C-alpha cells in the first residue's frame, strides 16, 4: 500500500506532457476535418440550420 503513494519516476515529467500534446494535436486534426465537412455541407445547402431564425 505504501508503494501507491510514492513519488512518480522522473520519466513521468516527460511522458505525461508528451501524451497530452499528442492528444491535443490529434484532437485538432480530427476537429479540423469535421469542421471542413460541416463547412462543405453548409456551402452545398445541406446544413442543419433553421431558416426561421435568420
mmCIF file of the N, C-alpha and C atoms, coordinates in Angstrom:
data_MODEL
# 
_entry.id   MODEL 
# 
loop_
_atom_site.group_PDB 
_atom_site.id 
_atom_site.type_symbol 
_atom_site.label_atom_id 
_atom_site.label_alt_id 
_atom_site.label_comp_id 
_atom_site.label_asym_id 
_atom_site.label_entity_id 
_atom_site.label_seq_id 
_atom_site.pdbx_PDB_ins_code 
_atom_site.Cartn_x 
_atom_site.Cartn_y 
_atom_site.Cartn_z 
_atom_site.occupancy 
_atom_site.B_iso_or_equiv 
_atom_site.pdbx_formal_charge 
_atom_site.auth_seq_id 
_atom_site.auth_comp_id 
_atom_site.auth_asym_id 
_atom_site.auth_atom_id 
_atom_site.pdbx_PDB_model_num 
ATOM 1   N N  . UNK A 1 1  ? 0.834   -1.195 0.000   1.00 0.00 ? 1  UNK A N  1 
ATOM 2   C CA . UNK A 1 1  ? 0.000   0.000  0.000   1.00 0.00 ? 1  UNK A CA 1 
ATOM 3   C C  . UNK A 1 1  ? 0.873   1.251  0.000   1.00 0.00 ? 1  UNK A C  1 
ATOM 4   N N  . UNK A 1 2  ? 2.043   1.202  0.657   1.00 0.00 ? 2  UNK A N  1 
ATOM 5   C CA . UNK A 1 2  ? 2.922   2.357  0.710   1.00 0.00 ? 2  UNK A CA 1 
ATOM 6   C C  . UNK A 1 2  ? 3.523   2.691  -0.645  1.00 0.00 ? 2  UNK A C  1 
ATOM 7   N N  . UNK A 1 3  ? 3.613   1.687  -1.535  1.00 0.00 ? 3  UNK A N  1 
ATOM 8   C CA . UNK A 1 3  ? 4.157   1.913  -2.864  1.00 0.00 ? 3  UNK A CA 1 
ATOM 9   C C  . UNK A 1 3  ? 3.244   2.803  -3.702  1.00 0.00 ? 3  UNK A C  1 
ATOM 10  N N  . UNK A 1 4  ? 1.971   2.795  -3.403  1.00 0.00 ? 4  UNK A N  1 
ATOM 11  C CA . UNK A 1 4  ? 1.000   3.558  -4.178  1.00 0.00 ? 4  UNK A CA 1 
ATOM 12  C C  . UNK A 1 4  ? 1.186   5.062  -3.994  1.00 0.00 ? 4  UNK A C  1 
ATOM 13  N N  . UNK A 1 5  ? 1.689   5.483  -2.863  1.00 0.00 ? 5  UNK A N  1 
ATOM 14  C CA . UNK A 1 5  ? 1.806   6.912  -2.563  1.00 0.00 ? 5  UNK A CA 1 
ATOM 15  C C  . UNK A 1 5  ? 3.216   7.452  -2.768  1.00 0.00 ? 5  UNK A C  1 
ATOM 16  N N  . UNK A 1 6  ? 4.098   6.666  -3.362  1.00 0.00 ? 6  UNK A N  1 
ATOM 17  C CA . UNK A 1 6  ? 5.450   7.143  -3.608  1.00 0.00 ? 6  UNK A CA 1 
ATOM 18  C C  . UNK A 1 6  ? 5.452   8.156  -4.750  1.00 0.00 ? 6  UNK A C  1 
ATOM 19  N N  . UNK A 1 7  ? 6.494   8.952  -4.809  1.00 0.00 ? 7  UNK A N  1 
ATOM 20  C CA . UNK A 1 7  ? 6.599   9.922  -5.898  1.00 0.00 ? 7  UNK A CA 1 
ATOM 21  C C  . UNK A 1 7  ? 6.818   9.188  -7.217  1.00 0.00 ? 7  UNK A C  1 
ATOM 22  N N  . UNK A 1 8  ? 6.229   9.681  -8.297  1.00 0.00 ? 8  UNK A N  1 
ATOM 23  C CA . UNK A 1 8  ? 6.378   9.004  -9.588  1.00 0.00 ? 8  UNK A CA 1 
ATOM 24  C C  . UNK A 1 8  ? 7.791   9.158  -10.128 1.00 0.00 ? 8  UNK A C  1 
ATOM 25  N N  . UNK A 1 9  ? 8.193   8.289  -11.020 1.00 0.00 ? 9  UNK A N  1 
ATOM 26  C CA . UNK A 1 9  ? 9.534   8.413  -11.595 1.00 0.00 ? 9  UNK A CA 1 
ATOM 27  C C  . UNK A 1 9  ? 9.680   9.692  -12.422 1.00 0.00 ? 9  UNK A C  1 
ATOM 28  N N  . UNK A 1 10 ? 10.897  10.091 -12.636 1.00 0.00 ? 10 UNK A N  1 
ATOM 29  C CA . UNK A 1 10 ? 11.184  11.330 -13.365 1.00 0.00 ? 10 UNK A CA 1 
ATOM 30  C C  . UNK A 1 10 ? 10.680  11.246 -14.800 1.00 0.00 ? 10 UNK A C  1 
ATOM 31  N N  . UNK A 1 11 ? 10.601  10.059 -15.360 1.00 0.00 ? 11 UNK A N  1 
ATOM 32  C CA . UNK A 1 11 ? 10.145  9.923  -16.746 1.00 0.00 ? 11 UNK A CA 1 
ATOM 33  C C  . UNK A 1 11 ? 8.713   10.420 -16.937 1.00 0.00 ? 11 UNK A C  1 
ATOM 34  N N  . UNK A 1 12 ? 7.921   10.450 -15.863 1.00 0.00 ? 12 UNK A N  1 
ATOM 35  C CA . UNK A 1 12 ? 6.559   10.961 -15.970 1.00 0.00 ? 12 UNK A CA 1 
ATOM 36  C C  . UNK A 1 12 ? 6.548   12.438 -16.340 1.00 0.00 ? 12 UNK A C  1 
ATOM 37  N N  . UNK A 1 13 ? 7.592   13.147 -15.979 1.00 0.00 ? 13 UNK A N  1 
ATOM 38  C CA . UNK A 1 13 ? 7.681   14.571 -16.306 1.00 0.00 ? 13 UNK A CA 1 
ATOM 39  C C  . UNK A 1 13 ? 7.760   14.745 -17.820 1.00 0.00 ? 13 UNK A C  1 
ATOM 40  N N  . UNK A 1 14 ? 8.283   13.762 -18.517 1.00 0.00 ? 14 UNK A N  1 
ATOM 41  C CA . UNK A 1 14 ? 8.377   13.814 -19.980 1.00 0.00 ? 14 UNK A CA 1 
ATOM 42  C C  . UNK A 1 14 ? 7.169   13.156 -20.624 1.00 0.00 ? 14 UNK A C  1 
ATOM 43  N N  . UNK A 1 15 ? 6.781   11.983 -20.126 1.00 0.00 ? 15 UNK A N  1 
ATOM 44  C CA . UNK A 1 15 ? 5.734   11.221 -20.784 1.00 0.00 ? 15 UNK A CA 1 
ATOM 45  C C  . UNK A 1 15 ? 4.363   11.881 -20.695 1.00 0.00 ? 15 UNK A C  1 
ATOM 46  N N  . UNK A 1 16 ? 3.997   12.370 -19.548 1.00 0.00 ? 16 UNK A N  1 
ATOM 47  C CA . UNK A 1 16 ? 2.658   12.942 -19.380 1.00 0.00 ? 16 UNK A CA 1 
ATOM 48  C C  . UNK A 1 16 ? 2.453   14.165 -20.279 1.00 0.00 ? 16 UNK A C  1 
ATOM 49  N N  . UNK A 1 17 ? 3.343   15.163 -20.284 1.00 0.00 ? 17 UNK A N  1 
ATOM 50  C CA . UNK A 1 17 ? 3.140   16.281 -21.220 1.00 0.00 ? 17 UNK A CA 1 
ATOM 51  C C  . UNK A 1 17 ? 3.184   15.844 -22.688 1.00 0.00 ? 17 UNK A C  1 
ATOM 52  N N  . UNK A 1 18 ? 4.016   14.846 -23.013 1.00 0.00 ? 18 UNK A N  1 
ATOM 53  C CA . UNK A 1 18 ? 4.093   14.371 -24.397 1.00 0.00 ? 18 UNK A CA 1 
ATOM 54  C C  . UNK A 1 18 ? 2.763   13.756 -24.827 1.00 0.00 ? 18 UNK A C  1 
ATOM 55  N N  . UNK A 1 19 ? 2.163   12.966 -23.957 1.00 0.00 ? 19 UNK A N  1 
ATOM 56  C CA . UNK A 1 19 ? 0.874   12.347 -24.276 1.00 0.00 ? 19 UNK A CA 1 
ATOM 57  C C  . UNK A 1 19 ? -0.209  13.417 -24.413 1.00 0.00 ? 19 UNK A C  1 
ATOM 58  N N  . UNK A 1 20 ? -0.181  14.409 -23.551 1.00 0.00 ? 20 UNK A N  1 
ATOM 59  C CA . UNK A 1 20 ? -1.159  15.495 -23.630 1.00 0.00 ? 20 UNK A CA 1 
ATOM 60  C C  . UNK A 1 20 ? -1.000  16.268 -24.939 1.00 0.00 ? 20 UNK A C  1 
ATOM 61  N N  . UNK A 1 21 ? 0.222   16.558 -25.336 1.00 0.00 ? 21 UNK A N  1 
ATOM 62  C CA . UNK A 1 21 ? 0.463   17.302 -26.580 1.00 0.00 ? 21 UNK A CA 1 
ATOM 63  C C  . UNK A 1 21 ? 0.013   16.483 -27.791 1.00 0.00 ? 21 UNK A C  1 
ATOM 64  N N  . UNK A 1 22 ? 0.314   15.182 -27.788 1.00 0.00 ? 22 UNK A N  1 
ATOM 65  C CA . UNK A 1 22 ? -0.129  14.324 -28.894 1.00 0.00 ? 22 UNK A CA 1 
ATOM 66  C C  . UNK A 1 22 ? -1.656  14.299 -28.956 1.00 0.00 ? 22 UNK A C  1 
ATOM 67  N N  . UNK A 1 23 ? -2.309  14.237 -27.816 1.00 0.00 ? 23 UNK A N  1 
ATOM 68  C CA . UNK A 1 23 ? -3.769  14.252 -27.788 1.00 0.00 ? 23 UNK A CA 1 
ATOM 69  C C  . UNK A 1 23 ? -4.341  15.547 -28.313 1.00 0.00 ? 23 UNK A C  1 
ATOM 70  N N  . UNK A 1 24 ? -3.721  16.665 -27.983 1.00 0.00 ? 24 UNK A N  1 
ATOM 71  C CA . UNK A 1 24 ? -4.175  17.951 -28.483 1.00 0.00 ? 24 UNK A CA 1 
ATOM 72  C C  . UNK A 1 24 ? -4.026  18.014 -30.002 1.00 0.00 ? 24 UNK A C  1 
ATOM 73  N N  . UNK A 1 25 ? -2.899  17.527 -30.513 1.00 0.00 ? 25 UNK A N  1 
ATOM 74  C CA . UNK A 1 25 ? -2.671  17.548 -31.962 1.00 0.00 ? 25 UNK A CA 1 
ATOM 75  C C  . UNK A 1 25 ? -3.687  16.665 -32.686 1.00 0.00 ? 25 UNK A C  1 
ATOM 76  N N  . UNK A 1 26 ? -3.912  15.459 -32.164 1.00 0.00 ? 26 UNK A N  1 
ATOM 77  C CA . UNK A 1 26 ? -4.884  14.559 -32.792 1.00 0.00 ? 26 UNK A CA 1 
ATOM 78  C C  . UNK A 1 26 ? -6.286  15.166 -32.732 1.00 0.00 ? 26 UNK A C  1 
ATOM 79  N N  . UNK A 1 27 ? -6.644  15.752 -31.607 1.00 0.00 ? 27 UNK A N  1 
ATOM 80  C CA . UNK A 1 27 ? -7.949  16.398 -31.484 1.00 0.00 ? 27 UNK A CA 1 
ATOM 81  C C  . UNK A 1 27 ? -8.105  17.557 -32.443 1.00 0.00 ? 27 UNK A C  1 
ATOM 82  N N  . UNK A 1 28 ? -7.054  18.322 -32.635 1.00 0.00 ? 28 UNK A N  1 
ATOM 83  C CA . UNK A 1 28 ? -7.099  19.444 -33.564 1.00 0.00 ? 28 UNK A CA 1 
ATOM 84  C C  . UNK A 1 28 ? -7.309  18.944 -34.993 1.00 0.00 ? 28 UNK A C  1 
ATOM 85  N N  . UNK A 1 29 ? -6.600  17.873 -35.355 1.00 0.00 ? 29 UNK A N  1 
ATOM 86  C CA . UNK A 1 29 ? -6.726  17.343 -36.714 1.00 0.00 ? 29 UNK A CA 1 
ATOM 87  C C  . UNK A 1 29 ? -8.127  16.786 -36.948 1.00 0.00 ? 29 UNK A C  1 
ATOM 88  N N  . UNK A 1 30 ? -8.641  16.017 -35.995 1.00 0.00 ? 30 UNK A N  1 
ATOM 89  C CA . UNK A 1 30 ? -9.979  15.446 -36.141 1.00 0.00 ? 30 UNK A CA 1 
ATOM 90  C C  . UNK A 1 30 ? -11.036 16.556 -36.160 1.00 0.00 ? 30 UNK A C  1 
ATOM 91  N N  . UNK A 1 31 ? -10.884 17.539 -35.297 1.00 0.00 ? 31 UNK A N  1 
ATOM 92  C CA . UNK A 1 31 ? -11.826 18.655 -35.267 1.00 0.00 ? 31 UNK A CA 1 
ATOM 93  C C  . UNK A 1 31 ? -11.784 19.481 -36.536 1.00 0.00 ? 31 UNK A C  1 
ATOM 94  N N  . UNK A 1 32 ? -10.604 19.644 -37.100 1.00 0.00 ? 32 UNK A N  1 
ATOM 95  C CA . UNK A 1 32 ? -10.477 20.402 -38.339 1.00 0.00 ? 32 UNK A CA 1 
ATOM 96  C C  . UNK A 1 32 ? -11.166 19.676 -39.491 1.00 0.00 ? 32 UNK A C  1 
ATOM 97  N N  . UNK A 1 33 ? -10.992 18.346 -39.553 1.00 0.00 ? 33 UNK A N  1 
ATOM 98  C CA . UNK A 1 33 ? -11.660 17.575 -40.604 1.00 0.00 ? 33 UNK A CA 1 
ATOM 99  C C  . UNK A 1 33 ? -13.173 17.671 -40.463 1.00 0.00 ? 33 UNK A C  1 
ATOM 100 N N  . UNK A 1 34 ? -13.669 17.593 -39.239 1.00 0.00 ? 34 UNK A N  1 
ATOM 101 C CA . UNK A 1 34 ? -15.112 17.700 -39.016 1.00 0.00 ? 34 UNK A CA 1 
ATOM 102 C C  . UNK A 1 34 ? -15.610 19.091 -39.392 1.00 0.00 ? 34 UNK A C  1 
ATOM 103 N N  . UNK A 1 35 ? -14.826 20.112 -39.079 1.00 0.00 ? 35 UNK A N  1 
ATOM 104 C CA . UNK A 1 35 ? -15.208 21.478 -39.437 1.00 0.00 ? 35 UNK A CA 1 
ATOM 105 C C  . UNK A 1 35 ? -15.241 21.694 -40.928 1.00 0.00 ? 35 UNK A C  1 
ATOM 106 N N  . UNK A 1 36 ? -14.296 21.092 -41.636 1.00 0.00 ? 36 UNK A N  1 
ATOM 107 C CA . UNK A 1 36 ? -14.279 21.210 -43.101 1.00 0.00 ? 36 UNK A CA 1 
ATOM 108 C C  . UNK A 1 36 ? -15.512 20.535 -43.685 1.00 0.00 ? 36 UNK A C  1 
ATOM 109 N N  . UNK A 1 37 ? -15.860 19.354 -43.182 1.00 0.00 ? 37 UNK A N  1 
ATOM 110 C CA . UNK A 1 37 ? -17.047 18.654 -43.681 1.00 0.00 ? 37 UNK A CA 1 
ATOM 111 C C  . UNK A 1 37 ? -18.306 19.465 -43.396 1.00 0.00 ? 37 UNK A C  1 
ATOM 112 N N  . UNK A 1 38 ? -18.397 20.047 -42.212 1.00 0.00 ? 38 UNK A N  1 
ATOM 113 C CA . UNK A 1 38 ? -19.564 20.859 -41.850 1.00 0.00 ? 38 UNK A CA 1 
ATOM 114 C C  . UNK A 1 38 ? -19.643 22.087 -42.748 1.00 0.00 ? 38 UNK A C  1 
ATOM 115 N N  . UNK A 1 39 ? -18.501 22.703 -42.995 1.00 0.00 ? 39 UNK A N  1 
ATOM 116 C CA . UNK A 1 39 ? -18.482 23.876 -43.867 1.00 0.00 ? 39 UNK A CA 1 
ATOM 117 C C  . UNK A 1 39 ? -18.890 23.540 -45.286 1.00 0.00 ? 39 UNK A C  1 
ATOM 118 N N  . UNK A 1 40 ? -18.463 22.383 -45.784 1.00 0.00 ? 40 UNK A N  1 
ATOM 119 C CA . UNK A 1 40 ? -18.850 21.973 -47.127 1.00 0.00 ? 40 UNK A CA 1 
ATOM 120 C C  . UNK A 1 40 ? -20.342 21.681 -47.181 1.00 0.00 ? 40 UNK A C  1 
ATOM 121 N N  . UNK A 1 41 ? -20.891 21.075 -46.130 1.00 0.00 ? 41 UNK A N  1 
ATOM 122 C CA . UNK A 1 41 ? -22.319 20.773 -46.105 1.00 0.00 ? 41 UNK A CA 1 
ATOM 123 C C  . UNK A 1 41 ? -23.135 22.061 -46.102 1.00 0.00 ? 41 UNK A C  1 
ATOM 124 N N  . UNK A 1 42 ? -22.711 23.043 -45.348 1.00 0.00 ? 42 UNK A N  1 
ATOM 125 C CA . UNK A 1 42 ? -23.443 24.318 -45.321 1.00 0.00 ? 42 UNK A CA 1 
ATOM 126 C C  . UNK A 1 42 ? -23.329 25.037 -46.655 1.00 0.00 ? 42 UNK A C  1 
ATOM 127 N N  . UNK A 1 43 ? -22.138 24.958 -47.274 1.00 0.00 ? 43 UNK A N  1 
ATOM 128 C CA . UNK A 1 43 ? -21.927 25.624 -48.553 1.00 0.00 ? 43 UNK A CA 1 
ATOM 129 C C  . UNK A 1 43 ? -22.815 25.002 -49.630 1.00 0.00 ? 43 UNK A C  1 
ATOM 130 N N  . UNK A 1 44 ? -23.020 23.678 -49.554 1.00 0.00 ? 44 UNK A N  1 
ATOM 131 C CA . UNK A 1 44 ? -23.835 22.992 -50.535 1.00 0.00 ? 44 UNK A CA 1 
ATOM 132 C C  . UNK A 1 44 ? -25.319 23.027 -50.189 1.00 0.00 ? 44 UNK A C  1 
ATOM 133 N N  . UNK A 1 45 ? -25.678 23.634 -49.072 1.00 0.00 ? 45 UNK A N  1 
ATOM 134 C CA . UNK A 1 45 ? -27.073 23.759 -48.693 1.00 0.00 ? 45 UNK A CA 1 
ATOM 135 C C  . UNK A 1 45 ? -27.618 22.584 -47.924 1.00 0.00 ? 45 UNK A C  1 
ATOM 136 N N  . UNK A 1 46 ? -26.764 21.733 -47.423 1.00 0.00 ? 46 UNK A N  1 
ATOM 137 C CA . UNK A 1 46 ? -27.218 20.558 -46.693 1.00 0.00 ? 46 UNK A CA 1 
ATOM 138 C C  . UNK A 1 46 ? -26.993 20.704 -45.193 1.00 0.00 ? 46 UNK A C  1 
ATOM 139 N N  . UNK A 1 47 ? -26.759 21.909 -44.715 1.00 0.00 ? 47 UNK A N  1 
ATOM 140 C CA . UNK A 1 47 ? -26.510 22.120 -43.294 1.00 0.00 ? 47 UNK A CA 1 
ATOM 141 C C  . UNK A 1 47 ? -27.770 21.974 -42.470 1.00 0.00 ? 47 UNK A C  1 
ATOM 142 N N  . UNK A 1 48 ? -27.617 21.834 -41.167 1.00 0.00 ? 48 UNK A N  1 
ATOM 143 C CA . UNK A 1 48 ? -28.757 21.679 -40.264 1.00 0.00 ? 48 UNK A CA 1 
ATOM 144 C C  . UNK A 1 48 ? -29.164 23.018 -39.657 1.00 0.00 ? 48 UNK A C  1 
ATOM 145 N N  . UNK A 1 49 ? -29.240 24.034 -40.466 1.00 0.00 ? 49 UNK A N  1 
ATOM 146 C CA . UNK A 1 49 ? -29.599 25.326 -39.910 1.00 0.00 ? 49 UNK A CA 1 
ATOM 147 C C  . UNK A 1 49 ? -31.097 25.569 -40.051 1.00 0.00 ? 49 UNK A C  1 
ATOM 148 N N  . UNK A 1 50 ? -31.636 26.316 -39.156 1.00 0.00 ? 50 UNK A N  1 
ATOM 149 C CA . UNK A 1 50 ? -33.065 26.608 -39.138 1.00 0.00 ? 50 UNK A CA 1 
ATOM 150 C C  . UNK A 1 50 ? -33.276 27.959 -39.812 1.00 0.00 ? 50 UNK A C  1 
ATOM 151 N N  . UNK A 1 51 ? -33.970 27.947 -40.941 1.00 0.00 ? 51 UNK A N  1 
ATOM 152 C CA . UNK A 1 51 ? -34.171 29.174 -41.708 1.00 0.00 ? 51 UNK A CA 1 
ATOM 153 C C  . UNK A 1 51 ? -35.068 30.175 -40.981 1.00 0.00 ? 51 UNK A C  1 
ATOM 154 N N  . UNK A 1 52 ? -35.873 29.717 -40.035 1.00 0.00 ? 52 UNK A N  1 
ATOM 155 C CA . UNK A 1 52 ? -36.760 30.620 -39.305 1.00 0.00 ? 52 UNK A CA 1 
ATOM 156 C C  . UNK A 1 52 ? -35.988 31.590 -38.422 1.00 0.00 ? 52 UNK A C  1 
ATOM 157 N N  . UNK A 1 53 ? -34.780 31.238 -38.051 1.00 0.00 ? 53 UNK A N  1 
ATOM 158 C CA . UNK A 1 53 ? -34.006 32.079 -37.159 1.00 0.00 ? 53 UNK A CA 1 
ATOM 159 C C  . UNK A 1 53 ? -33.224 33.155 -37.911 1.00 0.00 ? 53 UNK A C  1 
ATOM 160 N N  . UNK A 1 54 ? -33.211 33.117 -39.214 1.00 0.00 ? 54 UNK A N  1 
ATOM 161 C CA . UNK A 1 54 ? -32.443 34.093 -39.982 1.00 0.00 ? 54 UNK A CA 1 
ATOM 162 C C  . UNK A 1 54 ? -33.191 35.372 -40.192 1.00 0.00 ? 54 UNK A C  1 
# 
